[in-house]
Amino acid sequence: AQSVTQLGSHVSVSEGALVLLRCNYSSSVPPYLFWYVQYPNQGLQLLLKYTTGATLVKGINGFEAEFKKSETSFHLTKPSAHMSDAAEYFCAVKTSYDKVIFGPGTSLSVIP
Amino acid sequence: GAVVSQHPSWVICKSGTSVKIECRSLDFQATTMFWYRQFPKQSLMLMATSNEGSKATYEQGVEKDKFLINHASLTLSTLTVTSAHPEDSSFYICSARGISTYEQYFGPGTRLTVT
């Protein structure tokens, strides 16, 4: 069965610092992987996705993630944090049954 | 493109009443729609998967008689919370997947508060 773990339920970074949000997955089939962002009382917005091909995926708002099969990881990074990046971030994997399973989420705080 | 709407965006109801939440794909045909619930500070939990014209498939532990799902057209799915209780208070989010695509598009969510 597919599953997703996110190390660190809460991450704080200073404005302008590197953002690194960790995601590890387990999947019995080649995974489709996603990162979503959620602002308070709002739905989900897709940041980026990996399906096949290039393992370094670039998304919106300057975020990118790298699929590392050997490490079963899909960590999300951004070189320089902005105050507007403060939100909840969810890593997700699409299962072989066509469902999307979400990780527990990481709350990102950006300190001015 | 690929916009999904939900209505209402928030609703307050009394315990024992039923509430219907609509999920619409505005600019594409959604063969499959998914319903999630999200408790405060928690992740999204899949409740059920509905395919147009057929019965929904519920996840383990979700009461199908309590959470009625109808997917009568390619652009509309509804979730009805029957005999709602305070513990049903949650954020309900739907997503829709179009024909021949793996990607799901999420609605903005509906905040349900049962008093």
Interface residues (C-beta under 8 A of the other chain):
Chain A: Y32 Y36 N41 Q42 G43 L44 Q45 L46 K49 T51 F90 K94 D98 K99 V100 I101 F102 G103 P104 G105 S107
Chain B: Q6 T32 F34 K41 Q42 S43 L44 M45 L46 T49 F91 I93 S95 R97 Y102 E103 Q104 F106 G107 P108 G109 R111
